[in-house]
């Protein structure tokens, strides 16, 4: 339990809580494991609780009426998903599948709601984090509708580079999945990566990408234009 409480302290959704609150959360969290490609939940399934990724990668996506997949987010260690069910009691608004072999902590809605009633500070903390998530999704919608693919890719690489903290991005998803996340196709993604390499903005070696010119990438992300 102490180990789980320590993990929770590093999760943004629960940042800034007291040790007693982490201990209370660790008592209701249930560890679950999923194989690569295994479905965690489907859109419309009963929202029985929410999840936090301990290891691996989880793909959150929707399927259009034409059968096209649009990835909304790729959740890595420390990130949470499915929280809407806790507050609305409605079904999950998207699908979730393990993009890699993954371990998650599942927090049942009933048990978590009881915990919130005893300690409302938990709910206030989650609301702040979910508001930030909403802002990020609004940005994603804007990017997909207004920016060209180079701008979307540059912004995503900057985001990943900032998260890693050393300017090196390790892509632990396929180019197909990354292309779907950015609203394009793998062939277009490969061409843009090659152009960024030739311009000296990045150095791409297999699944590892090193950002060489952060300011140059920021200009492309801001302008959101095609690369000549």
Legacy VTK file of the C-alpha trace (Angstrom):
# vtk DataFile Version 3.0
C-alpha trace
ASCII
DATASET POLYDATA
POINTS 228 float
0.000 0.000 0.000
2.871 2.371 0.799
4.312 1.697 -2.667
0.975 2.576 -4.320
0.681 5.750 -2.229
4.164 6.743 -3.418
3.135 6.241 -7.052
0.026 8.367 -6.574
2.135 11.272 -5.321
3.716 11.535 -8.777
0.396 11.701 -10.654
-0.757 15.153 -11.757
-4.408 14.401 -11.028
-3.515 13.944 -7.346
-0.727 16.513 -7.046
-0.415 18.416 -3.783
-2.412 16.047 -1.589
-1.584 15.091 1.980
0.001 11.710 2.881
-3.257 10.576 4.527
-5.128 11.306 1.299
-2.685 9.263 -0.762
-3.102 6.401 1.684
-6.902 6.613 1.390
-6.647 6.527 -2.409
-4.257 3.570 -2.322
-6.825 1.564 -0.346
-9.437 1.784 -3.112
-7.152 1.558 -6.170
-7.172 -1.793 -7.973
-4.164 -2.736 -10.120
-5.015 -4.212 -13.527
-2.851 -5.370 -16.433
-3.675 -5.367 -20.157
-1.965 -6.912 -23.144
-1.100 -4.830 -26.193
-4.300 -4.329 -28.189
-6.554 -5.369 -25.327
-9.651 -3.214 -24.899
-10.079 -1.465 -21.568
-13.506 -0.023 -22.306
-15.672 0.980 -25.258
-17.558 4.176 -25.921
-20.937 3.988 -24.199
-19.875 1.386 -21.616
-21.057 2.102 -18.096
-18.665 4.504 -16.388
-17.782 2.334 -13.411
-14.651 4.299 -12.509
-11.482 5.879 -13.844
-7.911 4.765 -14.492
-4.331 5.911 -13.932
-1.507 4.511 -16.084
1.340 3.002 -14.044
3.281 1.590 -16.986
2.824 1.247 -20.731
0.644 3.357 -23.011
-3.146 3.603 -23.450
-4.823 4.881 -26.608
-8.004 6.940 -26.240
-9.918 7.242 -29.509
-13.255 7.570 -31.272
-14.558 5.881 -34.403
-16.500 8.004 -36.910
-19.654 6.816 -38.660
-17.434 6.164 -41.713
-15.232 3.881 -39.618
-12.269 6.275 -39.390
-10.285 6.214 -36.158
-9.322 9.505 -34.527
-6.903 9.212 -31.630
-7.692 11.763 -28.932
-4.805 11.053 -26.608
-2.025 8.590 -25.866
-1.848 8.261 -22.074
1.528 7.390 -20.580
2.711 6.650 -17.028
1.268 9.091 -14.509
-1.651 10.127 -16.722
-5.302 9.403 -15.975
-8.327 8.726 -18.176
-12.053 7.995 -17.844
-12.532 10.571 -15.055
-15.743 11.968 -16.572
-17.632 8.912 -15.344
-16.940 9.848 -11.724
-18.765 13.167 -11.974
-21.497 12.414 -14.531
-22.354 8.781 -13.897
-22.726 8.425 -17.659
-21.043 6.052 -20.083
-17.476 6.478 -21.289
-17.330 9.081 -24.117
-14.606 7.263 -26.119
-12.807 3.925 -26.519
-9.660 2.920 -24.625
-7.192 0.232 -25.745
-3.725 -0.687 -24.475
-1.296 0.552 -27.136
1.476 -1.335 -25.303
1.434 -3.946 -22.536
0.104 -1.745 -19.740
-0.520 -1.692 -16.012
-3.128 0.668 -14.602
-4.751 1.534 -11.303
-8.543 1.435 -11.441
-10.538 3.603 -9.037
-14.164 2.394 -8.727
-16.695 5.203 -9.019
-18.720 4.223 -5.950
-15.700 3.956 -3.658
-14.148 7.161 -5.001
-17.425 9.095 -4.688
-17.629 7.997 -1.058
-14.075 9.213 -0.508
-14.910 12.590 -2.068
-17.898 13.040 0.239
-15.592 12.514 3.197
-12.844 14.744 1.773
-14.107 17.360 -0.766
-10.539 18.611 -1.344
-10.008 15.585 -3.597
-12.790 16.745 -5.910
-11.454 20.312 -6.051
-8.020 19.027 -7.041
-9.481 16.834 -9.798
-11.605 19.692 -11.134
-8.502 21.851 -11.573
-6.676 19.089 -13.451
-9.701 18.263 -15.613
-10.057 21.934 -16.534
-6.485 21.834 -17.825
-7.326 18.668 -19.785
-10.311 20.461 -21.356
-8.010 23.305 -22.415
-5.659 20.801 -24.056
-8.497 19.151 -25.984
-9.704 22.553 -27.170
-6.185 23.122 -28.474
-6.240 19.741 -30.215
-9.481 20.584 -31.994
-8.039 23.923 -33.083
-4.868 22.266 -34.375
-6.760 19.629 -36.369
-9.064 22.173 -37.952
-6.710 25.121 -38.579
-3.100 23.941 -38.731
-1.318 21.949 -41.400
0.322 18.652 -40.438
3.855 20.119 -39.945
2.490 22.514 -37.319
0.652 19.718 -35.523
3.740 17.491 -35.544
6.060 20.276 -34.356
3.724 21.112 -31.477
3.445 17.455 -30.461
7.227 16.925 -30.536
7.708 20.027 -28.392
5.124 18.695 -25.945
6.836 15.308 -25.698
10.282 16.896 -25.462
9.118 19.097 -22.616
7.579 16.149 -20.812
10.809 14.169 -21.017
12.771 17.235 -19.953
15.893 16.558 -22.040
14.811 17.374 -25.598
14.818 13.705 -26.609
11.574 12.022 -27.611
11.181 8.241 -27.498
8.203 7.250 -29.625
6.789 4.129 -28.007
3.862 4.043 -30.447
3.860 3.166 -34.130
4.024 5.814 -36.827
0.536 4.740 -37.808
-0.774 5.583 -34.349
1.108 8.877 -34.270
-0.249 9.763 -37.708
-3.798 9.009 -36.537
-3.280 11.206 -33.487
-2.210 14.079 -35.755
-5.023 13.515 -38.243
-2.864 12.379 -41.156
-1.462 9.205 -42.770
1.899 7.455 -42.106
3.333 8.351 -45.533
2.736 12.074 -44.973
4.165 11.848 -41.466
7.340 10.170 -42.756
7.840 12.869 -45.416
7.498 15.671 -42.865
9.893 13.978 -40.437
12.408 13.682 -43.287
12.061 17.409 -44.072
12.553 18.345 -40.414
15.690 16.172 -40.398
17.079 17.823 -43.532
16.488 21.272 -42.059
18.456 20.351 -38.970
15.485 20.869 -36.659
15.499 17.295 -35.374
17.592 14.139 -35.611
15.427 11.057 -36.102
16.861 7.591 -35.524
14.228 4.903 -35.503
11.844 5.529 -32.643
14.053 8.200 -31.056
13.835 11.854 -32.035
16.192 14.511 -30.688
15.128 18.149 -30.900
18.092 20.155 -32.240
16.437 23.515 -32.924
13.640 24.161 -30.469
13.048 27.727 -31.642
12.696 26.580 -35.243
10.139 23.975 -34.233
8.263 26.564 -32.175
7.974 28.803 -35.253
6.509 25.948 -37.295
4.126 25.024 -34.457
2.985 28.628 -34.115
2.530 29.316 -37.830
1.021 25.897 -38.513
1.942 26.071 -42.215
3.136 23.590 -44.811
6.859 22.963 -45.227
8.147 23.969 -48.681
LINES 1 229
228 0 1 2 3 4 5 6 7 8 9 10 11 12 13 14 15 16 17 18 19 20 21 22 23 24 25 26 27 28 29 30 31 32 33 34 35 36 37 38 39 40 41 42 43 44 45 46 47 48 49 50 51 52 53 54 55 56 57 58 59 60 61 62 63 64 65 66 67 68 69 70 71 72 73 74 75 76 77 78 79 80 81 82 83 84 85 86 87 88 89 90 91 92 93 94 95 96 97 98 99 100 101 102 103 104 105 106 107 108 109 110 111 112 113 114 115 116 117 118 119 120 121 122 123 124 125 126 127 128 129 130 131 132 133 134 135 136 137 138 139 140 141 142 143 144 145 146 147 148 149 150 151 152 153 154 155 156 157 158 159 160 161 162 163 164 165 166 167 168 169 170 171 172 173 174 175 176 177 178 179 180 181 182 183 184 185 186 187 188 189 190 191 192 193 194 195 196 197 198 199 200 201 202 203 204 205 206 207 208 209 210 211 212 213 214 215 216 217 218 219 220 221 222 223 224 225 226 227
